[in-house]
Amino acid sequence: MTEKAAIRKLLPRRAANALFQEGINTFDLIRQSYPEDLFKVPGLGMASFRAVEAALFPGQKYIPARQKISESNAAKRRSEKLAAFLRKKVPTAYDDLS
């Protein structure tokens, strides 16, 4: 059995296909890529990543660092406009009762 066939047998189809698309087709390349490079493989979502991890790295669990998402200038302007709008007093039917 070839190494590629062994990977196909061991991993879910989606995980194996994503790895093969990136040229990661040996156990050695998978080990070299773990965890950061493997985590960045397109098409290898968290579930597939965890399946690879469980199959080839038992007892290990990579927890990626959270990345701060920067807010674009357009999004900042929209949120500022919304905040300004919400600060304005919007008349209601109850205002007439006082």
C-alpha positions, 0 to 999 in steps of 0.5 A, spaced: 500 500 500 502 506 498 503 512 503 498 516 499 493 510 499 494 509 507 493 517 508 486 516 504 484 510 508 486 513 515 483 520 514 476 522 512 476 524 504 475 531 505 481 532 509 485 527 505 483 531 498 485 538 502 492 535 503 493 532 497 491 539 493 496 542 497 501 537 495 502 534 502 501 527 500 506 523 505 506 522 513 512 526 513 510 532 510 503 532 514 508 531 521 512 537 518 506 541 517 503 540 523 500 545 526 500 552 524 501 550 516 496 544 516 491 549 520 492 554 514 491 549 508 485 551 504 479 546 504 481 543 511 476 546 516 476 545 523 473 538 523 477 535 518 483 538 522 481 535 528 480 528 524 487 529 522 490 531 529 486 525 532 489 520 527 496 522 527 497 526 533 493 522 539 493 526 545 495 533 542 490 538 541 492 545 537 489 551 540 490 557 535 491 564 537 485 568 536 487 574 531 484 581 532 480 583 526 481 590 524 475 594 522 475 597 516 474 605 515 468 604 511 465 599 517 467 605 522 464 610 518 457 606 518 458 604 525 459 612 527 453 614 523 449 608 526 451 611 533 449 618 531 442 616 529 441 612 535 443 618 539 438 622 536 431 622 540 426 619 535 419 621 537 414 616 539 407 616 540 408 616 547 411 623 547 404 626 545 401 624 552 406 628 556 
